[in-house]
Amino acid sequence: MQPHSLLTNFVHWLPSSNLFNHSLGRRKSNTGGASLAINEKGLALVYNVGGRNKNPMAGLPMLLKTRQIMTESDNLTQAVDSFTDFLDAGGTYGYATCNFLLVDFKDASMVRLQVCSDEIKVTYGQELKEGVTWLGHTNEFDNDFSPRSIEDLEKTSVLSSRARYERLMEILPAFDTYDLETCWEILNDSSGGESTNDTICRRGEKTVTTIANIFTEHTGYYTVGPPCEYLSMYDGPVTIDHDQPVKPSITGTVKIWGILPLVRATVTLKSMSSKGTDLKAYTDDNGAFVFNNLESGKYRLWVGKFLHLPGKAIVTVEDAKSTAVDIIPFF
């Protein structure tokens, strides 16, 4: 049995179903600190926190920008223009900085976006060897975009990021092929089998790799914690099939006294049949919610919102069937 991560968000946009399939989740869905996403056009992105925000301001959270890119962009040009046009129109991004890496699987093109509240740096893929295009970065920003302060440069996390990037640049050119196996070999980099603050598979006194992932056109792979430790304990990484159709397992509505829709309420689902399933959804303007691709079994639903007494329900899910449920909370 493999553990599941609560460290990031995975968003699979399927316009035909008008649903987001969240396979992983970190923090609240509108403020996730890291995310992976792909749409039906083969445009994919990953992002993580960036370096120093030169002029921090309130603004659009990165996960919401991710959703916009997934719904509106067919290629890299449209995605980059979406980021820059938003600033040109007077918008600002939020306090949390981000490093975006976008890839168009249709032509293997790629771009890195370093995003502060009111400024972006765009870097396109570079040729490592003949036929091999690459982009690499850590949580840090480039010095010519947003340099760290002298105090920041002494922080363990900053020292670790810079040392691990140097390590990547040391080992990256040495490979003859660059495939899935090579990616895992890089992520498993250690010092004589031990994870340190400076190895790519990291475990220092104050730092640790929380999640490692590889994103391909059809499959996402991830491990929880330092990958070299995870893969020594389990048979392989957790996989997410991008081509798996989204099948509603539980659909429902939340209405006060069975009449008035309860909007933006939190719906929590827990499995009564197996351990590990603990999901959340939020009601829309009609009080509706959905949980997708659940295994057969019994589930407990709990609905909560401030000023309302919780509503509860127990639902049995059967294979290839969608179960409808109405939950009625009270004041």
Backbone torsions as a table, in degrees:
resi	resn	phi	psi	omega
1	MET	NA	133.9	-178.3
2	GLN	-107.2	142.0	177.7
3	PRO	-72.6	155.3	175.9
4	HIS	-106.1	147.4	-174.2
5	SER	-91.8	143.1	170.5
6	LEU	-116.2	37.7	-169.5
7	LEU	-111.2	-8.1	-175.3
8	THR	-156.0	176.9	176.4
9	ASN	-116.5	138.9	169.6
10	PHE	-118.4	125.9	-176.9
11	VAL	-121.9	122.2	176.8
12	HIS	-116.6	112.0	-174.5
13	TRP	-92.4	119.3	177.9
14	LEU	-120.8	99.8	-174.4
15	PRO	-64.7	-27.9	-178.6
16	SER	-65.2	-28.0	-179.8
17	SER	-102.4	-9.5	-180.0
18	ASN	57.5	33.9	-177.6
19	LEU	-130.3	147.1	167.5
20	PHE	-94.4	133.8	175.2
21	ASN	-101.6	103.5	179.8
22	HIS	-91.7	106.0	178.9
23	SER	-87.4	-27.4	178.0
24	LEU	-131.4	160.2	178.7
25	GLY	-148.5	134.9	173.9
26	ARG	-126.7	132.7	-178.9
27	ARG	57.2	-152.1	177.3
28	LYS	-86.4	155.7	-171.1
29	SER	-62.7	-20.7	-178.5
30	ASN	-97.5	-2.5	-177.6
31	THR	-133.6	22.0	-176.1
32	GLY	-53.4	137.0	-176.8
33	GLY	-84.9	-11.0	177.3
34	ALA	-152.5	149.6	-175.6
35	SER	-156.4	151.9	169.7
36	LEU	-126.2	142.7	-178.4
37	ALA	-152.8	151.4	175.0
38	ILE	-148.9	146.0	176.3
39	ASN	-118.1	-179.6	-173.3
40	GLU	-72.1	-11.5	178.0
41	LYS	-87.1	-1.2	-178.8
42	GLY	83.7	13.8	175.8
43	LEU	-91.9	125.8	-176.4
44	ALA	-127.4	155.0	175.1
45	LEU	-147.1	154.7	167.9
46	VAL	-132.2	148.0	172.7
47	TYR	-145.3	155.7	174.6
48	ASN	-145.2	171.9	-179.0
49	VAL	-61.2	152.3	-178.8
50	GLY	-109.6	-157.6	-177.5
51	GLY	-89.3	-145.6	-174.3
52	ARG	-70.8	135.2	175.1
53	ASN	-86.6	114.7	-173.0
54	LYS	-67.0	-33.3	-177.8
55	ASN	-142.8	71.2	-172.3
56	PRO	-62.8	134.7	178.8
57	MET	-144.9	160.0	171.7
58	ALA	-69.2	145.6	-178.7
59	GLY	-179.2	-161.5	-175.0
60	LEU	-70.2	124.2	175.7
61	PRO	-66.1	151.2	-173.6
62	MET	-66.9	-35.3	-179.2
63	LEU	-67.2	-33.7	176.1
64	LEU	-68.3	-35.9	175.1
65	LYS	-65.8	-37.6	176.7
66	THR	-58.0	-44.8	180.0
67	ARG	-61.8	-40.9	178.7
68	GLN	-63.1	-44.6	179.5
69	ILE	-60.0	-43.0	-178.3
70	MET	-66.2	-32.1	-177.8
71	THR	-85.3	-27.7	-169.7
72	GLU	-113.7	-15.9	-171.7
73	SER	-105.7	134.5	177.0
74	ASP	-102.1	-17.5	-175.5
75	ASN	-154.7	178.3	-176.6
76	LEU	-63.9	-40.9	-177.8
77	THR	-59.2	-45.9	179.4
78	GLN	-64.3	-38.6	-179.6
79	ALA	-65.8	-47.6	179.5
80	VAL	-62.1	-43.3	179.2
81	ASP	-61.1	-35.8	179.6
82	SER	-62.7	-41.9	178.5
83	PHE	-64.5	-47.9	-175.6
84	THR	-74.2	-37.9	-179.8
85	ASP	-62.0	-34.7	179.3
86	PHE	-61.7	-42.9	177.5
87	LEU	-69.9	-40.3	-179.0
88	ASP	-62.7	-28.0	-179.9
89	ALA	-84.6	3.1	177.6
90	GLY	99.1	4.8	178.9
91	GLY	-78.3	165.3	174.7
92	THR	-135.6	151.2	173.7
93	TYR	-93.3	164.6	-171.1
94	GLY	-71.9	-176.5	-176.7
95	TYR	-63.5	-36.1	-176.1
96	ALA	-76.2	120.0	177.1
97	THR	-75.8	162.9	-177.1
98	CYS	-147.0	146.4	166.1
99	ASN	-105.1	115.0	176.7
100	PHE	-102.0	138.8	168.1
101	LEU	-123.7	117.8	179.6
102	LEU	-113.4	139.3	-179.8
103	VAL	-132.3	134.7	172.0
104	ASP	-102.3	107.2	-176.5
105	PHE	-68.6	-11.5	179.0
106	LYS	-69.2	-34.9	-178.4
107	ASP	-133.2	9.6	177.8
108	ALA	63.3	21.8	175.0
109	SER	-80.5	156.2	-175.7
110	MET	-151.9	156.5	179.4
111	VAL	-151.0	145.8	173.6
112	ARG	-109.7	134.5	176.3
113	LEU	-119.9	121.8	173.1
114	GLN	-99.6	120.1	-167.4
115	VAL	-119.7	117.9	166.2
116	CYS	-104.5	179.8	-176.3
117	SER	-57.2	-41.7	-174.4
118	ASP	-129.4	20.9	-178.2
119	GLU	-154.8	147.2	-179.0
120	ILE	-135.5	141.7	169.7
121	LYS	-114.7	132.0	-176.2
122	VAL	-112.7	127.9	178.5
123	THR	-133.0	127.0	-178.9
124	TYR	-95.2	163.8	-177.2
125	GLY	-57.8	147.7	-179.2
126	GLN	-118.7	153.6	-179.6
127	GLU	-82.1	118.8	176.2
128	LEU	-83.8	-47.9	174.9
129	LYS	-142.6	172.6	178.5
130	GLU	-58.6	121.6	179.4
131	GLY	83.8	2.4	-178.6
132	VAL	-122.8	115.1	177.2
133	THR	-107.4	142.2	-175.0
134	TRP	-147.8	160.2	168.0
135	LEU	-143.0	139.0	179.4
136	GLY	-139.6	144.3	175.6
137	HIS	-164.7	167.5	173.8
138	THR	-112.9	-157.4	175.0
139	ASN	-72.3	-8.9	-176.2
140	GLU	-84.0	157.5	170.5
141	PHE	-94.1	160.9	174.2
142	ASP	-65.5	146.2	-178.8
143	ASN	-61.6	-33.1	-179.0
144	ASP	-79.3	-3.3	177.0
145	PHE	-104.7	-51.6	179.8
146	SER	-152.9	85.4	-176.7
147	PRO	-67.9	150.5	176.1
148	ARG	-76.8	155.2	173.6
149	SER	-77.2	166.2	178.2
150	ILE	-59.4	-39.4	179.7
151	GLU	-65.4	-41.4	-180.0
152	ASP	-61.9	-36.9	-176.1
153	LEU	-65.4	-15.3	179.0
154	GLU	-93.8	-3.6	-179.3
155	LYS	-73.3	142.6	-177.5
156	THR	-59.1	-41.3	-177.2
157	SER	-65.7	-37.8	179.1
158	VAL	-70.0	-43.6	176.8
159	LEU	-59.3	-40.9	180.0
160	SER	-64.6	-46.7	-179.0
161	SER	-59.0	-43.3	-178.2
162	ARG	-69.7	-39.0	179.1
163	ALA	-67.1	-38.8	-179.0
164	ARG	-71.0	-33.8	175.5
165	TYR	-66.7	-42.0	175.8
166	GLU	-60.6	-38.7	177.7
167	ARG	-64.4	-40.8	177.3
168	LEU	-60.1	-46.2	-179.1
169	MET	-66.2	-23.3	177.4
170	GLU	-74.8	-42.8	-173.3
171	ILE	-94.2	-22.2	-173.4
172	LEU	-58.8	-45.6	-176.9
173	PRO	-71.2	-9.4	-172.5
174	ALA	-79.0	-12.6	-175.4
175	PHE	-85.8	148.7	177.4
176	ASP	-89.6	-32.5	177.7
177	THR	-126.9	154.3	-178.3
178	TYR	-127.9	86.3	-177.4
179	ASP	-126.1	-168.6	-177.7
180	LEU	-60.7	-41.2	179.5
181	GLU	-62.1	-40.2	178.6
182	THR	-63.8	-40.6	179.3
183	CYS	-59.9	-44.5	179.8
184	TRP	-68.3	-33.4	177.9
185	GLU	-64.2	-39.4	177.8
186	ILE	-66.2	-45.9	-179.0
187	LEU	-65.1	-24.4	-179.7
188	ASN	-88.4	4.7	-178.4
189	ASP	-54.9	128.9	179.0
190	SER	-143.3	178.8	179.8
191	SER	-107.2	96.4	-178.5
192	GLY	61.1	32.8	-179.9
193	GLY	89.6	-3.9	-179.7
194	GLU	-109.6	135.5	175.0
195	SER	-78.0	134.6	177.5
196	THR	-129.3	-178.1	178.8
197	ASN	-70.5	-17.8	-174.2
198	ASP	-109.3	-5.1	179.0
199	THR	-90.4	157.2	-178.2
200	ILE	-65.3	-41.6	168.0
201	CYS	-80.9	101.3	-162.4
202	ARG	-108.1	134.2	165.1
203	ARG	-150.3	97.1	177.6
204	GLY	-103.5	-172.9	179.0
205	GLU	-67.8	-31.6	-177.9
206	LYS	-126.0	3.2	-178.7
207	THR	-133.2	153.9	177.3
208	VAL	-159.3	145.3	172.1
209	THR	-71.6	120.1	-177.8
210	THR	-90.4	-32.5	177.0
211	ILE	-154.7	143.1	174.2
212	ALA	-123.8	135.5	-178.6
213	ASN	-141.4	151.6	173.3
214	ILE	-126.8	133.1	-173.0
215	PHE	-119.6	116.7	175.3
216	THR	-115.0	177.9	-176.1
217	GLU	-60.4	-37.7	-173.4
218	HIS	-112.1	-14.5	-173.0
219	THR	-142.5	141.0	170.0
220	GLY	-108.8	139.7	-179.9
221	TYR	-124.2	141.8	174.8
222	TYR	-152.7	154.3	172.7
223	THR	-127.1	152.7	-179.4
224	VAL	-101.0	128.5	-176.6
225	GLY	79.9	-171.6	178.9
226	PRO	-56.4	124.2	-174.5
227	PRO	-62.5	-33.6	179.8
228	CYS	-65.5	-31.6	177.0
229	GLU	-78.1	-42.1	-179.0
230	TYR	-60.8	-48.6	-174.9
231	LEU	-72.5	-16.2	173.8
232	SER	-78.6	-16.5	-178.5
233	MET	-102.2	-30.0	-175.0
234	TYR	-120.4	164.3	-175.0
235	ASP	-69.1	-27.2	-177.6
236	GLY	-178.5	179.9	-179.5
237	PRO	-73.6	163.0	170.2
238	VAL	-73.7	140.1	-178.5
239	THR	-118.6	147.6	175.5
240	ILE	-125.8	120.5	-179.8
241	ASP	-83.9	111.9	-179.8
242	HIS	-66.4	-24.7	-176.3
243	ASP	-88.8	-2.7	179.5
244	GLN	-66.5	125.6	-179.8
245	PRO	-68.3	148.5	176.4
246	VAL	-82.6	118.7	-179.4
247	LYS	-118.0	112.4	177.8
248	PRO	-59.3	127.2	177.6
249	SER	-100.2	-40.5	176.7
250	ILE	-132.2	122.4	172.4
251	THR	-117.3	146.6	-177.9
252	GLY	-162.6	173.0	174.8
253	THR	-132.1	150.9	176.1
254	VAL	-120.5	116.7	-177.8
255	LYS	-134.3	134.2	178.4
256	ILE	-69.0	126.9	-176.5
257	TRP	55.4	19.1	-179.6
258	GLY	76.0	13.3	-174.7
259	ILE	-124.6	-56.2	-172.5
260	LEU	-93.0	125.6	178.7
261	PRO	-60.8	135.5	175.0
262	LEU	-96.8	109.3	-171.5
263	VAL	-89.9	141.7	176.5
264	ARG	56.9	36.5	173.1
265	ALA	-87.1	151.2	178.5
266	THR	-89.4	126.6	177.1
267	VAL	-111.7	116.5	-179.1
268	THR	-104.2	133.9	179.4
269	LEU	-119.7	132.2	175.1
270	LYS	-133.4	137.0	179.9
271	SER	-75.2	137.5	173.8
272	MET	-98.5	-3.2	-175.5
273	SER	-105.1	-28.1	-178.1
274	SER	-148.3	159.6	179.4
275	LYS	-85.0	153.5	171.1
276	GLY	104.3	-19.8	-179.6
277	THR	-90.5	110.7	-178.3
278	ASP	-146.5	98.8	-171.6
279	LEU	-122.2	160.6	175.8
280	LYS	-132.9	146.6	172.5
281	ALA	-137.1	169.0	-178.9
282	TYR	-131.0	138.2	-178.4
283	THR	-72.6	148.8	179.3
284	ASP	-91.7	-164.9	-176.6
285	ASP	-66.1	-17.4	178.1
286	ASN	-100.5	6.5	-177.7
287	GLY	77.2	13.9	-175.7
288	ALA	-92.3	152.0	175.9
289	PHE	-147.1	166.5	179.4
290	VAL	-152.0	143.7	169.4
291	PHE	-121.3	129.6	-173.2
292	ASN	-108.0	154.4	167.7
293	ASN	53.2	47.0	177.7
294	LEU	-88.6	149.6	173.5
295	GLU	-73.9	157.9	177.8
296	SER	-62.2	144.8	178.6
297	GLY	146.4	-175.9	-179.8
298	LYS	-97.5	141.0	-179.0
299	TYR	-132.8	144.3	176.4
300	ARG	-103.5	128.8	178.7
301	LEU	-110.0	139.9	179.9
302	TRP	-137.1	127.6	-178.6
303	VAL	-114.2	131.1	-180.0
304	GLY	-139.4	143.8	171.7
305	LYS	-158.5	143.6	-177.1
306	PHE	-53.8	137.4	179.6
307	LEU	79.9	0.7	179.3
308	HIS	-121.1	142.2	171.6
309	LEU	-70.1	142.5	-176.0
310	PRO	-66.2	147.0	171.4
311	GLY	-105.5	146.3	-175.7
312	LYS	-134.3	155.3	175.7
313	ALA	-160.2	153.4	173.0
314	ILE	-117.7	128.2	-174.5
315	VAL	-126.1	137.8	174.5
316	THR	-102.7	124.4	-179.4
317	VAL	-103.0	131.9	175.9
318	GLU	-113.3	153.9	-178.4
319	ASP	-55.5	136.3	172.8
320	ALA	60.2	19.3	178.3
321	LYS	-126.1	146.4	176.2
322	SER	-104.3	131.0	-178.5
323	THR	-107.9	129.7	179.3
324	ALA	-99.6	143.3	-179.6
325	VAL	-146.7	141.4	174.1
326	ASP	-112.5	130.5	-179.5
327	ILE	-117.1	133.7	-175.0
328	ILE	-120.9	102.3	172.8
329	PRO	-86.7	169.9	-179.4
330	PHE	-132.5	162.6	172.8
331	PHE	-69.7	NA	NA
